[in-house]
Amino acid sequence: MLKRLTVYSLPEGTDGEAFWKYHVQGHTADCMRASSQWRKKYVINRVTKTLYGKPQFFGLIETWWENKEAMEKDMQALKTTRLPNGKTIEEDFSSQVAGAFSVLVEEFVVKG
């Protein structure tokens, strides 16, 4: 299994509640229509309270695939599937966030 984390912030002045509604209802639905057959698990998270330190991001996305080939097909679908606004799914999301980055991680589950 492969796991990717995507971390992002919002541009200054962005309404966090409006963005979260877009992410949960719009972007996620677009992603699932375009490429859900390749994803094993897809979780979106947002920061709701800071417990320690200064938060550097608004939210993060966790995505799991069976293998690299499935991940590449999924990512290609997001880069090529166009929305009614003319943007690809990837372009639409990227245009609304700031400071985004993605990493592949190794997950070590201590208690499941």
ZASE-797125 format. One record per residue (C-alpha): x, y, z. Coordinates in steps of 0.5 Angstrom, whole numbers, padded with zeros to 4 digits, always signed. Each point is the difference from the previous one (the first is absolute). Example, Ala and Ser with C-alpha at 12.3 -4.5 7.8 and 13.67 -1.06 7.14 Angstrom:
2
+0025-0009+0016+0002+0007-0002
END
This chain:
112
+0000+0000+0000+0002+0007-0001-0002+0006+0004+0000+0007-0002-0001+0006+0004-0002+0007-0003+0001+0006+0005-0003+0007-0002-0001+0007+0003-0005+0005-0003+0001+0007-0003-0001+0005+0005-0007+0003+0000-0003-0007-0002-0006-0002+0004+0002-0006+0003-0008-0003+0001-0001+0002-0008+0006-0004-0002-0001-0006+0005-0007-0001-0004+0003+0001-0006+0005-0006+0002-0005-0004+0003-0005+0000-0005+0003+0003-0007+0007-0002+0000-0001-0007+0003-0006-0002-0004+0004+0002-0007+0006-0004+0003-0004-0006+0001-0004+0000-0007+0007+0001-0003+0004-0005+0003-0003-0004+0006+0001-0007-0003+0008+0001+0001-0001+0002+0007+0000-0004+0006-0001+0005+0005-0001+0008+0000-0001+0004+0006+0000+0008+0001+0002+0003+0006+0000+0007+0003+0003+0004+0006-0006+0001+0005+0004+0002+0006+0008+0001+0001+0002-0004+0006+0007+0002+0000+0005+0005-0004-0003+0004-0006-0003-0003-0006+0003+0000-0007-0006-0003-0004-0007+0000+0000-0001-0007-0002+0003-0007-0003-0002-0005-0005+0001-0007+0001+0000-0005-0006+0002-0008+0000+0001-0004-0006+0001-0007-0001+0007+0001-0004+0003+0006-0004-0003-0002-0007-0007+0002+0004+0003+0006+0003+0002+0002-0007-0006-0001-0004-0004+0004+0006+0004+0006-0001+0000+0000-0007-0008+0000+0000+0001+0006+0005+0004+0004-0005-0004-0002-0006-0007+0000+0002-0003+0007-0001-0006+0003+0004-0005+0005-0003+0004+0006+0002+0005-0003-0005+0005-0001+0005+0003-0007+0001-0002-0003+0007+0008+0001+0002+0000+0007-0002-0007+0002+0003+0002-0002+0007+0007+0003-0001-0002+0006-0002-0004+0001+0007+0006-0002+0005+0006+0002+0002+0007-0003+0002-0002-0007-0002+0004-0006+0000+0000-0007-0001+0004-0006+0003+0000-0008+0000+0001-0002+0007+0001-0007+0003-0006-0001+0005+0002-0004+0007-0006-0002+0003+0001-0001+0008-0008-0001+0001-0005-0001-0005
END
